[in-house]
Amino acid sequence: MTYDNLTITEATNIQKELRAKINLEPLDKPIKLVAGADVSFNKFSTTVYAGIVVMDFPQMTIRQIALAKDETAFPYVSGYLAFREMPALQKAWEMLNLKPDVLILDGQGITHPRKMGIATHFGILENQPTIGCAKSMLSGKFDDLGLEKFSSAPIVIKEELSGYALRTKNAVKPIYISPGNMISNEQSLEIVTECVGKYRIPEPTRIAHEKVNLFRTGKLDEGLYEL
């Protein structure tokens, strides 16, 4: 799928159409595989690099890594990054022959002005349970987050629970978790919490970030790696 020739108005209309399909019902199956996804690009470049890392859950053993790139002409505009990121992510997704039960994407889920962060956009188009795990907040507010590791606080948008702020290390800036599609707020928090290792960023998206940057800088080749 390409979004190259869309105007921002057309992109907004697509987000509104997709938003009607959001499903936040709890995921009703055991989780054995989880994946992390991240993209890397220069905001002024047309090349977008994507990486997806599939891992055993909760052991966090890497099973597969998919690396793909694509070209985009869609501009870098806050709130519309999915239109830049989706084509490369979908190419990486199609490479996988081991699909995860849940995909955690670096970015927003429903904590987005139109509830359509990259995790929600991807989850709807691929009919896949997804979680957004962001390093910064785009939309919403939270109160009373403790300083201790694993403290959490609800993120509220227009009086509606939309995710959680989660502190993954003592006295370190939190991460921001929200459901993308086909999963609940509470499950999103529980799953990401179980994926936290010794770093601020949970293992699936941390390793995806590491691998996609090695790919972008020429240290890894495009393709599927099976471990």
PyMOL CGO cylinders between C-alpha atoms (Angstrom):
from pymol import cmd
from pymol.cgo import CYLINDER

trace = [
    CYLINDER, 0.00, 0.00, 0.00, 1.28, 3.48, -0.83, 0.3, 1, 1, 1, 1, 1, 1,
    CYLINDER, 1.28, 3.48, -0.83, 0.19, 6.80, 0.61, 0.3, 1, 1, 1, 1, 1, 1,
    CYLINDER, 0.19, 6.80, 0.61, 2.55, 8.96, -1.43, 0.3, 1, 1, 1, 1, 1, 1,
    CYLINDER, 2.55, 8.96, -1.43, 0.01, 11.22, -3.12, 0.3, 1, 1, 1, 1, 1, 1,
    CYLINDER, 0.01, 11.22, -3.12, -2.34, 11.79, -0.19, 0.3, 1, 1, 1, 1, 1, 1,
    CYLINDER, -2.34, 11.79, -0.19, -3.10, 15.25, 1.10, 0.3, 1, 1, 1, 1, 1, 1,
    CYLINDER, -3.10, 15.25, 1.10, -3.28, 15.75, 4.87, 0.3, 1, 1, 1, 1, 1, 1,
    CYLINDER, -3.28, 15.75, 4.87, -7.06, 16.12, 4.55, 0.3, 1, 1, 1, 1, 1, 1,
    CYLINDER, -7.06, 16.12, 4.55, -7.27, 12.76, 2.77, 0.3, 1, 1, 1, 1, 1, 1,
    CYLINDER, -7.27, 12.76, 2.77, -5.01, 11.17, 5.38, 0.3, 1, 1, 1, 1, 1, 1,
    CYLINDER, -5.01, 11.17, 5.38, -7.24, 12.55, 8.15, 0.3, 1, 1, 1, 1, 1, 1,
    CYLINDER, -7.24, 12.55, 8.15, -10.29, 11.04, 6.47, 0.3, 1, 1, 1, 1, 1, 1,
    CYLINDER, -10.29, 11.04, 6.47, -8.55, 7.64, 6.27, 0.3, 1, 1, 1, 1, 1, 1,
    CYLINDER, -8.55, 7.64, 6.27, -7.77, 7.85, 9.98, 0.3, 1, 1, 1, 1, 1, 1,
    CYLINDER, -7.77, 7.85, 9.98, -11.40, 8.63, 10.76, 0.3, 1, 1, 1, 1, 1, 1,
    CYLINDER, -11.40, 8.63, 10.76, -12.59, 5.68, 8.65, 0.3, 1, 1, 1, 1, 1, 1,
    CYLINDER, -12.59, 5.68, 8.65, -10.14, 3.27, 10.28, 0.3, 1, 1, 1, 1, 1, 1,
    CYLINDER, -10.14, 3.27, 10.28, -10.93, 4.58, 13.76, 0.3, 1, 1, 1, 1, 1, 1,
    CYLINDER, -10.93, 4.58, 13.76, -14.42, 3.11, 13.51, 0.3, 1, 1, 1, 1, 1, 1,
    CYLINDER, -14.42, 3.11, 13.51, -12.84, -0.36, 13.35, 0.3, 1, 1, 1, 1, 1, 1,
    CYLINDER, -12.84, -0.36, 13.35, -10.83, -0.14, 16.58, 0.3, 1, 1, 1, 1, 1, 1,
    CYLINDER, -10.83, -0.14, 16.58, -11.40, -3.19, 18.80, 0.3, 1, 1, 1, 1, 1, 1,
    CYLINDER, -11.40, -3.19, 18.80, -10.30, -2.93, 22.43, 0.3, 1, 1, 1, 1, 1, 1,
    CYLINDER, -10.30, -2.93, 22.43, -11.81, -6.21, 23.60, 0.3, 1, 1, 1, 1, 1, 1,
    CYLINDER, -11.81, -6.21, 23.60, -9.40, -8.34, 25.67, 0.3, 1, 1, 1, 1, 1, 1,
    CYLINDER, -9.40, -8.34, 25.67, -7.25, -10.78, 23.72, 0.3, 1, 1, 1, 1, 1, 1,
    CYLINDER, -7.25, -10.78, 23.72, -8.63, -14.23, 24.52, 0.3, 1, 1, 1, 1, 1, 1,
    CYLINDER, -8.63, -14.23, 24.52, -5.72, -16.56, 23.80, 0.3, 1, 1, 1, 1, 1, 1,
    CYLINDER, -5.72, -16.56, 23.80, -2.43, -17.51, 25.44, 0.3, 1, 1, 1, 1, 1, 1,
    CYLINDER, -2.43, -17.51, 25.44, 0.55, -15.41, 24.43, 0.3, 1, 1, 1, 1, 1, 1,
    CYLINDER, 0.55, -15.41, 24.43, 3.56, -17.47, 23.38, 0.3, 1, 1, 1, 1, 1, 1,
    CYLINDER, 3.56, -17.47, 23.38, 5.20, -15.12, 20.90, 0.3, 1, 1, 1, 1, 1, 1,
    CYLINDER, 5.20, -15.12, 20.90, 5.56, -11.36, 21.12, 0.3, 1, 1, 1, 1, 1, 1,
    CYLINDER, 5.56, -11.36, 21.12, 7.26, -9.05, 18.62, 0.3, 1, 1, 1, 1, 1, 1,
    CYLINDER, 7.26, -9.05, 18.62, 8.68, -5.56, 18.66, 0.3, 1, 1, 1, 1, 1, 1,
    CYLINDER, 8.68, -5.56, 18.66, 8.67, -3.22, 15.67, 0.3, 1, 1, 1, 1, 1, 1,
    CYLINDER, 8.67, -3.22, 15.67, 10.51, 0.01, 15.01, 0.3, 1, 1, 1, 1, 1, 1,
    CYLINDER, 10.51, 0.01, 15.01, 11.39, 2.21, 12.06, 0.3, 1, 1, 1, 1, 1, 1,
    CYLINDER, 11.39, 2.21, 12.06, 14.38, 4.42, 11.35, 0.3, 1, 1, 1, 1, 1, 1,
    CYLINDER, 14.38, 4.42, 11.35, 14.66, 7.30, 8.91, 0.3, 1, 1, 1, 1, 1, 1,
    CYLINDER, 14.66, 7.30, 8.91, 15.95, 10.78, 8.40, 0.3, 1, 1, 1, 1, 1, 1,
    CYLINDER, 15.95, 10.78, 8.40, 12.85, 12.99, 8.43, 0.3, 1, 1, 1, 1, 1, 1,
    CYLINDER, 12.85, 12.99, 8.43, 14.06, 14.64, 5.21, 0.3, 1, 1, 1, 1, 1, 1,
    CYLINDER, 14.06, 14.64, 5.21, 14.78, 11.34, 3.41, 0.3, 1, 1, 1, 1, 1, 1,
    CYLINDER, 14.78, 11.34, 3.41, 12.37, 9.28, 1.31, 0.3, 1, 1, 1, 1, 1, 1,
    CYLINDER, 12.37, 9.28, 1.31, 13.79, 5.94, 2.55, 0.3, 1, 1, 1, 1, 1, 1,
    CYLINDER, 13.79, 5.94, 2.55, 12.18, 4.31, 5.58, 0.3, 1, 1, 1, 1, 1, 1,
    CYLINDER, 12.18, 4.31, 5.58, 13.80, 1.30, 7.28, 0.3, 1, 1, 1, 1, 1, 1,
    CYLINDER, 13.80, 1.30, 7.28, 11.70, -1.13, 9.34, 0.3, 1, 1, 1, 1, 1, 1,
    CYLINDER, 11.70, -1.13, 9.34, 12.61, -3.91, 11.72, 0.3, 1, 1, 1, 1, 1, 1,
    CYLINDER, 12.61, -3.91, 11.72, 10.47, -6.52, 13.47, 0.3, 1, 1, 1, 1, 1, 1,
    CYLINDER, 10.47, -6.52, 13.47, 11.90, -8.88, 16.10, 0.3, 1, 1, 1, 1, 1, 1,
    CYLINDER, 11.90, -8.88, 16.10, 9.87, -11.96, 17.14, 0.3, 1, 1, 1, 1, 1, 1,
    CYLINDER, 9.87, -11.96, 17.14, 10.58, -13.34, 20.61, 0.3, 1, 1, 1, 1, 1, 1,
    CYLINDER, 10.58, -13.34, 20.61, 9.38, -16.11, 22.90, 0.3, 1, 1, 1, 1, 1, 1,
    CYLINDER, 9.38, -16.11, 22.90, 7.12, -14.78, 25.65, 0.3, 1, 1, 1, 1, 1, 1,
    CYLINDER, 7.12, -14.78, 25.65, 7.88, -14.29, 28.47, 0.3, 1, 1, 1, 1, 1, 1,
    CYLINDER, 7.88, -14.29, 28.47, 11.43, -15.65, 28.05, 0.3, 1, 1, 1, 1, 1, 1,
    CYLINDER, 11.43, -15.65, 28.05, 12.43, -12.90, 25.57, 0.3, 1, 1, 1, 1, 1, 1,
    CYLINDER, 12.43, -12.90, 25.57, 14.48, -15.28, 23.39, 0.3, 1, 1, 1, 1, 1, 1,
    CYLINDER, 14.48, -15.28, 23.39, 14.84, -13.97, 19.83, 0.3, 1, 1, 1, 1, 1, 1,
    CYLINDER, 14.84, -13.97, 19.83, 13.31, -16.25, 17.19, 0.3, 1, 1, 1, 1, 1, 1,
    CYLINDER, 13.31, -16.25, 17.19, 13.20, -14.16, 14.01, 0.3, 1, 1, 1, 1, 1, 1,
    CYLINDER, 13.20, -14.16, 14.01, 14.26, -10.74, 12.75, 0.3, 1, 1, 1, 1, 1, 1,
    CYLINDER, 14.26, -10.74, 12.75, 12.79, -9.15, 9.61, 0.3, 1, 1, 1, 1, 1, 1,
    CYLINDER, 12.79, -9.15, 9.61, 14.40, -6.06, 8.07, 0.3, 1, 1, 1, 1, 1, 1,
    CYLINDER, 14.40, -6.06, 8.07, 12.88, -4.19, 5.12, 0.3, 1, 1, 1, 1, 1, 1,
    CYLINDER, 12.88, -4.19, 5.12, 12.97, -0.76, 3.55, 0.3, 1, 1, 1, 1, 1, 1,
    CYLINDER, 12.97, -0.76, 3.55, 10.67, 1.21, 1.30, 0.3, 1, 1, 1, 1, 1, 1,
    CYLINDER, 10.67, 1.21, 1.30, 10.45, 4.61, -0.31, 0.3, 1, 1, 1, 1, 1, 1,
    CYLINDER, 10.45, 4.61, -0.31, 7.87, 7.20, 0.67, 0.3, 1, 1, 1, 1, 1, 1,
    CYLINDER, 7.87, 7.20, 0.67, 6.98, 10.64, -0.55, 0.3, 1, 1, 1, 1, 1, 1,
    CYLINDER, 6.98, 10.64, -0.55, 4.56, 11.30, 2.31, 0.3, 1, 1, 1, 1, 1, 1,
    CYLINDER, 4.56, 11.30, 2.31, 5.84, 14.24, 4.40, 0.3, 1, 1, 1, 1, 1, 1,
    CYLINDER, 5.84, 14.24, 4.40, 6.98, 14.04, 8.01, 0.3, 1, 1, 1, 1, 1, 1,
    CYLINDER, 6.98, 14.04, 8.01, 3.98, 15.45, 9.90, 0.3, 1, 1, 1, 1, 1, 1,
    CYLINDER, 3.98, 15.45, 9.90, 3.24, 14.83, 13.58, 0.3, 1, 1, 1, 1, 1, 1,
    CYLINDER, 3.24, 14.83, 13.58, 0.07, 12.76, 13.99, 0.3, 1, 1, 1, 1, 1, 1,
    CYLINDER, 0.07, 12.76, 13.99, 0.48, 11.23, 10.52, 0.3, 1, 1, 1, 1, 1, 1,
    CYLINDER, 0.48, 11.23, 10.52, 3.72, 9.26, 10.86, 0.3, 1, 1, 1, 1, 1, 1,
    CYLINDER, 3.72, 9.26, 10.86, 1.91, 5.98, 10.13, 0.3, 1, 1, 1, 1, 1, 1,
    CYLINDER, 1.91, 5.98, 10.13, 1.54, 7.06, 6.52, 0.3, 1, 1, 1, 1, 1, 1,
    CYLINDER, 1.54, 7.06, 6.52, 5.35, 7.17, 6.25, 0.3, 1, 1, 1, 1, 1, 1,
    CYLINDER, 5.35, 7.17, 6.25, 6.01, 4.06, 8.29, 0.3, 1, 1, 1, 1, 1, 1,
    CYLINDER, 6.01, 4.06, 8.29, 3.33, 1.56, 7.22, 0.3, 1, 1, 1, 1, 1, 1,
    CYLINDER, 3.33, 1.56, 7.22, 4.72, 0.48, 3.80, 0.3, 1, 1, 1, 1, 1, 1,
    CYLINDER, 4.72, 0.48, 3.80, 8.14, -0.53, 5.17, 0.3, 1, 1, 1, 1, 1, 1,
    CYLINDER, 8.14, -0.53, 5.17, 6.59, -2.15, 8.26, 0.3, 1, 1, 1, 1, 1, 1,
    CYLINDER, 6.59, -2.15, 8.26, 4.22, -4.18, 6.10, 0.3, 1, 1, 1, 1, 1, 1,
    CYLINDER, 4.22, -4.18, 6.10, 7.13, -5.38, 3.96, 0.3, 1, 1, 1, 1, 1, 1,
    CYLINDER, 7.13, -5.38, 3.96, 8.95, -6.58, 7.08, 0.3, 1, 1, 1, 1, 1, 1,
    CYLINDER, 8.95, -6.58, 7.08, 5.74, -8.16, 8.42, 0.3, 1, 1, 1, 1, 1, 1,
    CYLINDER, 5.74, -8.16, 8.42, 5.21, -10.11, 5.20, 0.3, 1, 1, 1, 1, 1, 1,
    CYLINDER, 5.21, -10.11, 5.20, 8.71, -11.60, 5.51, 0.3, 1, 1, 1, 1, 1, 1,
    CYLINDER, 8.71, -11.60, 5.51, 7.91, -13.27, 8.83, 0.3, 1, 1, 1, 1, 1, 1,
    CYLINDER, 7.91, -13.27, 8.83, 6.89, -16.92, 8.74, 0.3, 1, 1, 1, 1, 1, 1,
    CYLINDER, 6.89, -16.92, 8.74, 6.49, -16.85, 12.51, 0.3, 1, 1, 1, 1, 1, 1,
    CYLINDER, 6.49, -16.85, 12.51, 3.74, -14.36, 13.34, 0.3, 1, 1, 1, 1, 1, 1,
    CYLINDER, 3.74, -14.36, 13.34, 3.51, -13.12, 16.95, 0.3, 1, 1, 1, 1, 1, 1,
    CYLINDER, 3.51, -13.12, 16.95, 0.42, -13.29, 19.12, 0.3, 1, 1, 1, 1, 1, 1,
    CYLINDER, 0.42, -13.29, 19.12, 0.98, -9.61, 19.97, 0.3, 1, 1, 1, 1, 1, 1,
    CYLINDER, 0.98, -9.61, 19.97, 3.04, -6.96, 18.17, 0.3, 1, 1, 1, 1, 1, 1,
    CYLINDER, 3.04, -6.96, 18.17, 4.44, -4.03, 20.19, 0.3, 1, 1, 1, 1, 1, 1,
    CYLINDER, 4.44, -4.03, 20.19, 5.27, -1.02, 18.04, 0.3, 1, 1, 1, 1, 1, 1,
    CYLINDER, 5.27, -1.02, 18.04, 7.50, 1.88, 18.98, 0.3, 1, 1, 1, 1, 1, 1,
    CYLINDER, 7.50, 1.88, 18.98, 4.95, 4.70, 18.90, 0.3, 1, 1, 1, 1, 1, 1,
    CYLINDER, 4.95, 4.70, 18.90, 1.38, 5.50, 19.83, 0.3, 1, 1, 1, 1, 1, 1,
    CYLINDER, 1.38, 5.50, 19.83, -1.71, 3.34, 19.85, 0.3, 1, 1, 1, 1, 1, 1,
    CYLINDER, -1.71, 3.34, 19.85, -4.95, 5.14, 20.75, 0.3, 1, 1, 1, 1, 1, 1,
    CYLINDER, -4.95, 5.14, 20.75, -3.06, 7.87, 22.65, 0.3, 1, 1, 1, 1, 1, 1,
    CYLINDER, -3.06, 7.87, 22.65, -3.29, 10.00, 19.52, 0.3, 1, 1, 1, 1, 1, 1,
    CYLINDER, -3.29, 10.00, 19.52, -5.48, 13.01, 18.66, 0.3, 1, 1, 1, 1, 1, 1,
    CYLINDER, -5.48, 13.01, 18.66, -7.63, 10.79, 16.41, 0.3, 1, 1, 1, 1, 1, 1,
    CYLINDER, -7.63, 10.79, 16.41, -6.86, 7.49, 18.23, 0.3, 1, 1, 1, 1, 1, 1,
    CYLINDER, -6.86, 7.49, 18.23, -4.85, 6.44, 15.18, 0.3, 1, 1, 1, 1, 1, 1,
    CYLINDER, -4.85, 6.44, 15.18, -1.21, 6.00, 16.15, 0.3, 1, 1, 1, 1, 1, 1,
    CYLINDER, -1.21, 6.00, 16.15, 1.01, 3.59, 14.24, 0.3, 1, 1, 1, 1, 1, 1,
    CYLINDER, 1.01, 3.59, 14.24, 0.05, 0.63, 16.46, 0.3, 1, 1, 1, 1, 1, 1,
    CYLINDER, 0.05, 0.63, 16.46, -3.65, 1.17, 15.81, 0.3, 1, 1, 1, 1, 1, 1,
    CYLINDER, -3.65, 1.17, 15.81, -3.19, 1.82, 12.09, 0.3, 1, 1, 1, 1, 1, 1,
    CYLINDER, -3.19, 1.82, 12.09, -1.09, -1.33, 11.68, 0.3, 1, 1, 1, 1, 1, 1,
    CYLINDER, -1.09, -1.33, 11.68, -3.35, -3.46, 13.88, 0.3, 1, 1, 1, 1, 1, 1,
    CYLINDER, -3.35, -3.46, 13.88, -6.47, -2.60, 11.92, 0.3, 1, 1, 1, 1, 1, 1,
    CYLINDER, -6.47, -2.60, 11.92, -4.95, -3.09, 8.47, 0.3, 1, 1, 1, 1, 1, 1,
    CYLINDER, -4.95, -3.09, 8.47, -3.27, -6.39, 9.40, 0.3, 1, 1, 1, 1, 1, 1,
    CYLINDER, -3.27, -6.39, 9.40, -6.05, -7.64, 11.73, 0.3, 1, 1, 1, 1, 1, 1,
    CYLINDER, -6.05, -7.64, 11.73, -3.38, -8.11, 14.38, 0.3, 1, 1, 1, 1, 1, 1,
    CYLINDER, -3.38, -8.11, 14.38, -3.33, -7.53, 18.16, 0.3, 1, 1, 1, 1, 1, 1,
    CYLINDER, -3.33, -7.53, 18.16, -1.02, -4.55, 18.68, 0.3, 1, 1, 1, 1, 1, 1,
    CYLINDER, -1.02, -4.55, 18.68, 0.27, -2.33, 21.47, 0.3, 1, 1, 1, 1, 1, 1,
    CYLINDER, 0.27, -2.33, 21.47, 1.80, 1.13, 21.18, 0.3, 1, 1, 1, 1, 1, 1,
    CYLINDER, 1.80, 1.13, 21.18, 4.85, 1.75, 23.36, 0.3, 1, 1, 1, 1, 1, 1,
    CYLINDER, 4.85, 1.75, 23.36, 6.06, 5.34, 23.06, 0.3, 1, 1, 1, 1, 1, 1,
    CYLINDER, 6.06, 5.34, 23.06, 8.98, 7.24, 24.55, 0.3, 1, 1, 1, 1, 1, 1,
    CYLINDER, 8.98, 7.24, 24.55, 7.00, 10.51, 24.64, 0.3, 1, 1, 1, 1, 1, 1,
    CYLINDER, 7.00, 10.51, 24.64, 3.36, 11.53, 24.98, 0.3, 1, 1, 1, 1, 1, 1,
    CYLINDER, 3.36, 11.53, 24.98, 1.41, 12.79, 22.00, 0.3, 1, 1, 1, 1, 1, 1,
    CYLINDER, 1.41, 12.79, 22.00, -2.01, 13.07, 23.60, 0.3, 1, 1, 1, 1, 1, 1,
    CYLINDER, -2.01, 13.07, 23.60, -3.56, 12.67, 27.05, 0.3, 1, 1, 1, 1, 1, 1,
    CYLINDER, -3.56, 12.67, 27.05, -2.59, 13.32, 30.67, 0.3, 1, 1, 1, 1, 1, 1,
    CYLINDER, -2.59, 13.32, 30.67, -1.80, 11.33, 33.80, 0.3, 1, 1, 1, 1, 1, 1,
    CYLINDER, -1.80, 11.33, 33.80, -1.35, 12.06, 37.51, 0.3, 1, 1, 1, 1, 1, 1,
    CYLINDER, -1.35, 12.06, 37.51, 0.42, 10.60, 40.52, 0.3, 1, 1, 1, 1, 1, 1,
    CYLINDER, 0.42, 10.60, 40.52, 3.03, 8.34, 38.94, 0.3, 1, 1, 1, 1, 1, 1,
    CYLINDER, 3.03, 8.34, 38.94, 5.32, 6.90, 41.60, 0.3, 1, 1, 1, 1, 1, 1,
    CYLINDER, 5.32, 6.90, 41.60, 9.11, 7.08, 41.28, 0.3, 1, 1, 1, 1, 1, 1,
    CYLINDER, 9.11, 7.08, 41.28, 9.63, 3.34, 41.78, 0.3, 1, 1, 1, 1, 1, 1,
    CYLINDER, 9.63, 3.34, 41.78, 10.15, 0.81, 38.98, 0.3, 1, 1, 1, 1, 1, 1,
    CYLINDER, 10.15, 0.81, 38.98, 6.84, -0.60, 37.66, 0.3, 1, 1, 1, 1, 1, 1,
    CYLINDER, 6.84, -0.60, 37.66, 4.78, 2.29, 39.02, 0.3, 1, 1, 1, 1, 1, 1,
    CYLINDER, 4.78, 2.29, 39.02, 1.97, 3.05, 36.58, 0.3, 1, 1, 1, 1, 1, 1,
    CYLINDER, 1.97, 3.05, 36.58, -0.69, 5.71, 36.13, 0.3, 1, 1, 1, 1, 1, 1,
    CYLINDER, -0.69, 5.71, 36.13, -3.71, 5.80, 33.80, 0.3, 1, 1, 1, 1, 1, 1,
    CYLINDER, -3.71, 5.80, 33.80, -3.50, 8.06, 30.75, 0.3, 1, 1, 1, 1, 1, 1,
    CYLINDER, -3.50, 8.06, 30.75, -6.82, 9.82, 30.23, 0.3, 1, 1, 1, 1, 1, 1,
    CYLINDER, -6.82, 9.82, 30.23, -8.09, 11.53, 27.08, 0.3, 1, 1, 1, 1, 1, 1,
    CYLINDER, -8.09, 11.53, 27.08, -11.46, 13.28, 27.29, 0.3, 1, 1, 1, 1, 1, 1,
    CYLINDER, -11.46, 13.28, 27.29, -12.26, 11.38, 30.52, 0.3, 1, 1, 1, 1, 1, 1,
    CYLINDER, -12.26, 11.38, 30.52, -11.59, 8.05, 28.78, 0.3, 1, 1, 1, 1, 1, 1,
    CYLINDER, -11.59, 8.05, 28.78, -8.89, 5.55, 29.79, 0.3, 1, 1, 1, 1, 1, 1,
    CYLINDER, -8.89, 5.55, 29.79, -6.52, 5.42, 26.84, 0.3, 1, 1, 1, 1, 1, 1,
    CYLINDER, -6.52, 5.42, 26.84, -3.38, 3.77, 28.19, 0.3, 1, 1, 1, 1, 1, 1,
    CYLINDER, -3.38, 3.77, 28.19, -0.83, 3.91, 30.98, 0.3, 1, 1, 1, 1, 1, 1,
    CYLINDER, -0.83, 3.91, 30.98, 2.38, 5.69, 31.87, 0.3, 1, 1, 1, 1, 1, 1,
    CYLINDER, 2.38, 5.69, 31.87, 4.81, 3.06, 33.15, 0.3, 1, 1, 1, 1, 1, 1,
    CYLINDER, 4.81, 3.06, 33.15, 8.06, 3.71, 34.96, 0.3, 1, 1, 1, 1, 1, 1,
    CYLINDER, 8.06, 3.71, 34.96, 10.46, 0.97, 33.92, 0.3, 1, 1, 1, 1, 1, 1,
    CYLINDER, 10.46, 0.97, 33.92, 13.42, 2.08, 36.06, 0.3, 1, 1, 1, 1, 1, 1,
    CYLINDER, 13.42, 2.08, 36.06, 13.56, 3.87, 39.40, 0.3, 1, 1, 1, 1, 1, 1,
    CYLINDER, 13.56, 3.87, 39.40, 13.27, 7.66, 39.00, 0.3, 1, 1, 1, 1, 1, 1,
    CYLINDER, 13.27, 7.66, 39.00, 13.67, 7.46, 35.20, 0.3, 1, 1, 1, 1, 1, 1,
    CYLINDER, 13.67, 7.46, 35.20, 11.27, 9.02, 32.69, 0.3, 1, 1, 1, 1, 1, 1,
    CYLINDER, 11.27, 9.02, 32.69, 8.32, 6.68, 32.02, 0.3, 1, 1, 1, 1, 1, 1,
    CYLINDER, 8.32, 6.68, 32.02, 7.20, 5.07, 28.79, 0.3, 1, 1, 1, 1, 1, 1,
    CYLINDER, 7.20, 5.07, 28.79, 3.68, 5.46, 27.47, 0.3, 1, 1, 1, 1, 1, 1,
    CYLINDER, 3.68, 5.46, 27.47, 1.65, 2.36, 26.67, 0.3, 1, 1, 1, 1, 1, 1,
    CYLINDER, 1.65, 2.36, 26.67, -1.66, 2.20, 24.84, 0.3, 1, 1, 1, 1, 1, 1,
    CYLINDER, -1.66, 2.20, 24.84, -3.63, -0.50, 23.06, 0.3, 1, 1, 1, 1, 1, 1,
    CYLINDER, -3.63, -0.50, 23.06, -3.42, -0.46, 19.30, 0.3, 1, 1, 1, 1, 1, 1,
    CYLINDER, -3.42, -0.46, 19.30, -6.08, -2.94, 18.28, 0.3, 1, 1, 1, 1, 1, 1,
    CYLINDER, -6.08, -2.94, 18.28, -7.62, -6.25, 19.41, 0.3, 1, 1, 1, 1, 1, 1,
    CYLINDER, -7.62, -6.25, 19.41, -6.34, -5.94, 22.98, 0.3, 1, 1, 1, 1, 1, 1,
    CYLINDER, -6.34, -5.94, 22.98, -7.39, -4.13, 26.16, 0.3, 1, 1, 1, 1, 1, 1,
    CYLINDER, -7.39, -4.13, 26.16, -5.74, -1.31, 28.10, 0.3, 1, 1, 1, 1, 1, 1,
    CYLINDER, -5.74, -1.31, 28.10, -5.03, -3.60, 31.05, 0.3, 1, 1, 1, 1, 1, 1,
    CYLINDER, -5.03, -3.60, 31.05, -3.52, -6.38, 28.93, 0.3, 1, 1, 1, 1, 1, 1,
    CYLINDER, -3.52, -6.38, 28.93, -1.33, -3.86, 27.14, 0.3, 1, 1, 1, 1, 1, 1,
    CYLINDER, -1.33, -3.86, 27.14, 0.15, -2.74, 30.46, 0.3, 1, 1, 1, 1, 1, 1,
    CYLINDER, 0.15, -2.74, 30.46, 0.58, -6.31, 31.72, 0.3, 1, 1, 1, 1, 1, 1,
    CYLINDER, 0.58, -6.31, 31.72, 2.32, -7.56, 28.56, 0.3, 1, 1, 1, 1, 1, 1,
    CYLINDER, 2.32, -7.56, 28.56, 4.70, -4.63, 28.25, 0.3, 1, 1, 1, 1, 1, 1,
    CYLINDER, 4.70, -4.63, 28.25, 5.56, -4.88, 31.95, 0.3, 1, 1, 1, 1, 1, 1,
    CYLINDER, 5.56, -4.88, 31.95, 6.55, -8.53, 31.45, 0.3, 1, 1, 1, 1, 1, 1,
    CYLINDER, 6.55, -8.53, 31.45, 8.78, -7.50, 28.54, 0.3, 1, 1, 1, 1, 1, 1,
    CYLINDER, 8.78, -7.50, 28.54, 10.82, -5.04, 30.61, 0.3, 1, 1, 1, 1, 1, 1,
    CYLINDER, 10.82, -5.04, 30.61, 14.43, -6.05, 31.24, 0.3, 1, 1, 1, 1, 1, 1,
    CYLINDER, 14.43, -6.05, 31.24, 17.20, -3.89, 32.65, 0.3, 1, 1, 1, 1, 1, 1,
    CYLINDER, 17.20, -3.89, 32.65, 16.64, -1.00, 30.25, 0.3, 1, 1, 1, 1, 1, 1,
    CYLINDER, 16.64, -1.00, 30.25, 14.03, 1.75, 30.11, 0.3, 1, 1, 1, 1, 1, 1,
    CYLINDER, 14.03, 1.75, 30.11, 12.66, 0.44, 26.81, 0.3, 1, 1, 1, 1, 1, 1,
    CYLINDER, 12.66, 0.44, 26.81, 11.03, -3.04, 26.80, 0.3, 1, 1, 1, 1, 1, 1,
    CYLINDER, 11.03, -3.04, 26.80, 13.10, -5.76, 25.15, 0.3, 1, 1, 1, 1, 1, 1,
    CYLINDER, 13.10, -5.76, 25.15, 11.04, -6.28, 21.96, 0.3, 1, 1, 1, 1, 1, 1,
    CYLINDER, 11.04, -6.28, 21.96, 11.09, -2.65, 20.82, 0.3, 1, 1, 1, 1, 1, 1,
    CYLINDER, 11.09, -2.65, 20.82, 14.57, -2.03, 22.23, 0.3, 1, 1, 1, 1, 1, 1,
    CYLINDER, 14.57, -2.03, 22.23, 16.05, -4.84, 20.14, 0.3, 1, 1, 1, 1, 1, 1,
    CYLINDER, 16.05, -4.84, 20.14, 13.98, -3.87, 17.09, 0.3, 1, 1, 1, 1, 1, 1,
    CYLINDER, 13.98, -3.87, 17.09, 15.40, -0.34, 17.42, 0.3, 1, 1, 1, 1, 1, 1,
    CYLINDER, 15.40, -0.34, 17.42, 18.93, -1.71, 17.68, 0.3, 1, 1, 1, 1, 1, 1,
    CYLINDER, 18.93, -1.71, 17.68, 18.57, -3.98, 14.64, 0.3, 1, 1, 1, 1, 1, 1,
    CYLINDER, 18.57, -3.98, 14.64, 16.85, -1.44, 12.39, 0.3, 1, 1, 1, 1, 1, 1,
    CYLINDER, 16.85, -1.44, 12.39, 19.58, 1.11, 13.04, 0.3, 1, 1, 1, 1, 1, 1,
    CYLINDER, 19.58, 1.11, 13.04, 22.25, -1.46, 12.17, 0.3, 1, 1, 1, 1, 1, 1,
    CYLINDER, 22.25, -1.46, 12.17, 20.27, -2.03, 8.96, 0.3, 1, 1, 1, 1, 1, 1,
    CYLINDER, 20.27, -2.03, 8.96, 20.00, 1.69, 8.17, 0.3, 1, 1, 1, 1, 1, 1,
    CYLINDER, 20.00, 1.69, 8.17, 23.73, 2.19, 8.69, 0.3, 1, 1, 1, 1, 1, 1,
    CYLINDER, 23.73, 2.19, 8.69, 24.69, -0.73, 6.44, 0.3, 1, 1, 1, 1, 1, 1,
    CYLINDER, 24.69, -0.73, 6.44, 25.78, -3.16, 9.17, 0.3, 1, 1, 1, 1, 1, 1,
    CYLINDER, 25.78, -3.16, 9.17, 22.90, -5.58, 8.51, 0.3, 1, 1, 1, 1, 1, 1,
    CYLINDER, 22.90, -5.58, 8.51, 21.29, -6.54, 5.20, 0.3, 1, 1, 1, 1, 1, 1,
    CYLINDER, 21.29, -6.54, 5.20, 17.62, -6.51, 4.29, 0.3, 1, 1, 1, 1, 1, 1,
    CYLINDER, 17.62, -6.51, 4.29, 15.93, -9.86, 4.80, 0.3, 1, 1, 1, 1, 1, 1,
    CYLINDER, 15.93, -9.86, 4.80, 14.72, -12.47, 7.28, 0.3, 1, 1, 1, 1, 1, 1,
    CYLINDER, 14.72, -12.47, 7.28, 17.03, -13.79, 9.98, 0.3, 1, 1, 1, 1, 1, 1,
    CYLINDER, 17.03, -13.79, 9.98, 16.01, -16.99, 11.78, 0.3, 1, 1, 1, 1, 1, 1,
    CYLINDER, 16.01, -16.99, 11.78, 17.69, -17.74, 15.10, 0.3, 1, 1, 1, 1, 1, 1,
]
cmd.load_cgo(trace, "trace")
